[in-house]
Amino acid sequence: MTTGVFAMVLGAAILHAAWNALVKSTADRLVMIAIMMASQVGVALLVVPFVAFPTPESWPYIWASTVLNTAYCLFLIAAYRHGDLSHVYPISRGSAPLIVAVISVAIVGETLTRQAGLAVVVIALGIMSLTLTRGAEGFRDPKGMVYALGTGLFIAGYTVVDGVGARLAETAHSYTFWVHLFNGLPIALLALYLRRGQVAASLRSAWKVGVLGGAISLLAYWIVIWAMTQAPMALVSAVRETSMVFAVLIGVFVLKERLDLARLASIGTTLIGTVMLKMSK
């Protein structure tokens, strides 16, 4: 991975942490996500007339990405029903780079050096170790762990699908906006259905933040898809998930959350893995 691609994906990780902080700071997160998704569909409608039409080979991946993103949303909602944010999120996001590494090497045919593979493992362990900072009580029953791991599987699934699809589409711009033309619809409709009767009030208070979050999320998504046309998917996925480090820092310095030694150790482990990945050949 070149320095330029590494820096761009690191920037995407910061953007990913920023929009997650916006979601966390709102009272009704489901409506917030619905606004974000709807705004992304709106942007895609404006942009797709000016980008290349995806190649026929890439369309199965566009549809698959829509299905996997919807399943990811459903599993994430279920995981939060049975477990805490501080446990569900690190496991789902931390397990994804490991799964992407296995799929991209075993099925897609990408290659990783031993140091790069070790770096992916260190980053994933650093992220998942954040679940230990509040003890095992973060999961109220075993279903929470199952749904969290399922969420990570779907994250890995749409990551690999988008990586291959973007390469087949021959342009990251085209793939990104055509995906978002369809991706956002089922998730937005799902959120609107689950919050029916409360949407009007939430829209009045959250639409500006929702549109901003949607724009930030779309930019981060485009960067990652573009990066996967330039570098191995496992490495891009691992660097993207360092967003957990930036999310913790935003939580501490902006949202005034507590930073203990365990969280500091998790951040340090993740950063060590990131440095290892950048130095790998």
Secondary structure, DSSP 4 states (H G I P E B T S, - for coil): --HHHHHHHHHHHHHHHHHHHHHHTSS-HHHHHHHHHHHHHHHHHHHGGGSPPPPGGGHHHHHHHHHHHHHHHHHHHHHHHHB-HHHHHHHHHHHHHHHHHHHIIIII-----HHHHHHHHHHHHHHHGGGGGG-GGGBSSHHHHHHHHHHHHHHHHHHHHHHHHHHHHS-HHHHHHHHHHHHHHHHHHHHHHHTTTTHHHHHHHHHHHHHHHHHHHHHHHHHHHHHHTTS-HHHHHHHHTTHHHHHHHHHHHTS-----HHHHHHHHHHHHHHHHHHH--
